Amino acid sequence: MDRPLRIALVSDCYVPRLGGIEMQVHDLARHLQAAGHEVVVLTPTPGPTVVDGVRVHRIDVPLLPFDIPFTRKAFRAVADLLESERVDVAHFHGGIVSPLAYIAARAAQKAGVPTVVTVHCMWSYATPMFAALDRLGGWTDWPVVFSAVSEVAAEPLRRIAGPDRPVIVLPNGIENDSWRVEPLPRDPSIVTLVSVMRLAPRKRPLQLLKMIRKVVDRLPSSVELRVVIVGDGPERPQLEKYLRSNGLTETVTLVGRRTRSEIRGIFAASDVFVAPANLESFGIAALEARCAGLPVVAKAQTGIREFVVHEREGLLATSDSDMVVQLTRVVADRDLRERMTEHNRSTPSPVDWVDVVARNVDAYRLAMTLPQG
């Protein structure tokens, strides 16, 4: 059981497409391979066949908008590739709409391939749908290892599966050292907030701008607020219109998509990270900012609470109105910011990739002990 494993990571989406699942599966593949395991990625996302030394099978099938596979050919292709690759275990990664991850996981289990399924999102409004699918197909009875990226994301699975069916947590990982930055000199009267997210409704960028509008009105004249939002997406035109109509064009800058190196540079010139989403299953961008030393302001009901304790690594808000209160606090109170910054800079994150890889491998070996077929 200590030998290196042949592992297939299966995801509906993968790099070069950018997103939370894409980057985390990519990083997991790299770190598993660096730990001595043999990894292959199976995905319908077009792109190169080798990424950072990891082999990638790009399944050539028709895709719906947002690159969603839907044909039986896609699901059969996964089962065929798992057989031809002779893998020890298949690890499926899914969000709410991830047909390849969930349907092909069932096919893999029926074919006798040890299987791990990880949910990367908060099911929220979709929980009744998954419960109905369980009543129809009994997916909670599959001999697979079910997991989620956080306790928050695991809760809906546990409610459906019941107390006798364990759901483990396989968190996203981070390279602590690579996200440490040296803060750049700055004017102490200017406080810079930064947010990194896709500019889409689920991430709530417009709601963030509305909060910023209220924070600006509450700040003393001695403090000037700047906001940098990194990312792109369908809501950008609406955000630009809001900034113009509310006199925020000098306060908020939309810088578009940036590389990881560029984001580290932005963190070095920033004071606080803010995450406005309500349905954040983990919050990898918030974790990256925390490792860079930035206090994190986020919602208390999200997965961010699993690496941010209120008034230690950041501030956790219970609502949008409370988020305005917490943002105003952290912008106006320099001592509070510096105390949390010092803690974040001196205390490594507990979800370094060394530990995360070990937890994933333990899940794989557990799956290999379950009866298959």
Secondary structure, 3 states (H helix, E strand, C coil): CCCCCEEEEEECCCCCCCCHHHHHHHHHHHHHHHCCCEEEEEECCCCCCEECCEEEEECCCCEECCCEECCHHHHHHHHHHHHHHCCCEEEEEECCCCHHHHHHHHHHHHCCCCEEEEECCCCHHHHHHHHHHHHHHCHHHCCCEEEECCHHHHHHHHHHHCCCCCCEECCCCECCHHHCCCCCCCCCCEEEEEEECCCCHHHCHHHHHHHHHHHHHHCCCCCEEEEEEECCCCCHHHHHHHHHHCCCCCCEEEEECCCHHHHHHHHHCCCEEEECCCCCCCCHHHHHHHHCCCCEEEECCCHHHHCCCECCCEEEECCHHHHHHHHHHHHHCHHHHHHHHHHHHHCCCCCEHHHHHHHHHHHHHHHCCCCCC
